[in-house]
Amino acid sequence: MALLFVSDALTAAAVNLPMLFVARALLGLCVGSFWSLAGAVVVRLASAGAFPRAMSVLFTGVSLATVLAAPTAAYVASLWGWRTGYELATALAGLAALFQVFTVPRLGRGSAAGWSEYREVIGRPAIFVALVSVLLLVAGHFAAFTYIRSLLEQVTRLDVPAISTALLAFGLAAFAGNLVGAALAERSPRRATLTGATIITLALAALSVGADSASAAWPALVAWGAAFAIVIVGYQTWVTSEAADRPEVAGGLLAATFQVSIASGAMAGGLVVDRLGPTSVVQYAALAGLAAVALLVLYLRAQKPRLDAARETAGAEDESPA
């Protein structure tokens, strides 16, 4: 939070591009740190069994901020200029830091993580499969979402107010997705992730086929927004539960994978749009989602005999006489 405060203050005061680049690099450190530590902190704050719901509360806040931040910043900038927007963001960062100081309890020191811990955690089959599927699914998601305005403008033929409303519907659907994701993740984080990934893939496929029709594009966007929220809750819960002994390491790996996926997806999406058009990038994203779903299905099928055996053993122990 201190870095966020400094980043926003530097941006508001920037007088040249190098100063602005330094400020934005600090923001990157803030974002990466937040997602690396989110699961590790929440799992220590939440009561036993409440981790998925606690993560849902966190992601609801993130969704609310995502929906409100861009239009609010644009409105402030139109009235008083973009520097004023960053000055207000600086003040908000300071208030948030103070709020954390006075409300979040001390959690004590954890053990430092070295490269050996990262290698050990990433070598766990569940973690490895989760990270690879994130690379596929999230890269596809951001390839399409980064250029969704081009699709809605050029293919669906929506005007600017309608596009804004469609993106608002996407964001609002994420609220419902957070709640659904928490309920599913409490039962099975893996299946919650698979459910969200499947819906994303189907929504992208429907959008690629019916992009020229507003009546087809709107439901696809709403389903896509809700499903992506389910996926985020599912992945965070799954990875953290699989590395309960090293949640900060698992969170760091997941955050790093997400950032690589965002950057590579946006870059790949730009190349596809330039060469093949906005509809093609949605088709590419649907194929990436299909690959992620196939990987998750294969992994879950491979794990099913082991999970069934574990349930049978647990049931036998419960029925044994004292």
Rosetta blueprint (number, residue, H / E / L):
1 M L
2 A H
3 L H
4 L H
5 F H
6 V H
7 S H
8 D H
9 A H
10 L H
11 T H
12 A H
13 A H
14 A L
15 V L
16 N L
17 L H
18 P H
19 M H
20 L H
21 F H
22 V H
23 A H
24 R H
25 A H
26 L H
27 L H
28 G H
29 L H
30 C H
31 V H
32 G H
33 S H
34 F H
35 W H
36 S H
37 L H
38 A H
39 G H
40 A H
41 V H
42 V H
43 V H
44 R H
45 L H
46 A L
47 S L
48 A L
49 G L
50 A L
51 F H
52 P H
53 R H
54 A H
55 M H
56 S H
57 V H
58 L H
59 F H
60 T H
61 G H
62 V H
63 S H
64 L H
65 A H
66 T H
67 V H
68 L H
69 A H
70 A H
71 P H
72 T H
73 A H
74 A H
75 Y H
76 V H
77 A H
78 S H
79 L H
80 W H
81 G L
82 W H
83 R H
84 T H
85 G H
86 Y H
87 E H
88 L H
89 A H
90 T H
91 A H
92 L H
93 A H
94 G H
95 L H
96 A H
97 A H
98 L H
99 F H
100 Q H
101 V H
102 F H
103 T H
104 V L
105 P L
106 R L
107 L L
108 G L
109 R L
110 G L
111 S L
112 A L
113 A L
114 G L
115 W H
116 S H
117 E H
118 Y H
119 R H
120 E H
121 V H
122 I H
123 G L
124 R L
125 P H
126 A H
127 I H
128 F H
129 V H
130 A H
131 L H
132 V H
133 S H
134 V H
135 L H
136 L H
137 L H
138 V H
139 A H
140 G H
141 H H
142 F H
143 A H
144 A H
145 F H
146 T H
147 Y L
148 I H
149 R H
150 S H
151 L H
152 L H
153 E H
154 Q H
155 V L
156 T L
157 R L
158 L L
159 D L
160 V H
161 P H
162 A H
163 I H
164 S H
165 T H
166 A H
167 L H
168 L H
169 A H
170 F H
171 G H
172 L H
173 A H
174 A H
175 F H
176 A H
177 G H
178 N H
179 L H
180 V H
181 G H
182 A H
183 A H
184 L H
185 A H
186 E H
187 R H
188 S L
189 P H
190 R H
191 R H
192 A H
193 T H
194 L H
195 T H
196 G H
197 A H
198 T H
199 I H
200 I H
201 T H
202 L H
203 A H
204 L H
205 A H
206 A H
207 L H
208 S H
209 V H
210 G H
211 A L
212 D L
213 S L
214 A H
215 S H
216 A H
217 A H
218 W H
219 P H
220 A H
221 L H
222 V H
223 A H
224 W H
225 G H
226 A H
227 A H
228 F H
229 A H
230 I H
231 V H
232 I H
233 V H
234 G H
235 Y H
236 Q H
237 T H
238 W H
239 V H
240 T H
241 S H
242 E H
243 A L
244 A L
245 D L
246 R L
247 P H
248 E H
249 V H
250 A H
251 G H
252 G H
253 L H
254 L H
255 A H
256 A H
257 T H
258 F H
259 Q H
260 V H
261 S H
262 I H
263 A H
264 S H
265 G H
266 A H
267 M H
268 A H
269 G H
270 G H
271 L H
272 V H
273 V H
274 D H
275 R H
276 L H
277 G L
278 P H
279 T H
280 S H
281 V H
282 V H
283 Q H
284 Y H
285 A H
286 A H
287 L H
288 A H
289 G H
290 L H
291 A H
292 A H
293 V H
294 A H
295 L H
296 L H
297 V H
298 L H
299 Y H
300 L H
301 R H
302 A H
303 Q H
304 K H
305 P H
306 R H
307 L H
308 D H
309 A H
310 A H
311 R H
312 E H
313 T H
314 A H
315 G H
316 A H
317 E H
318 D H
319 E H
320 S L
321 P L
322 A L
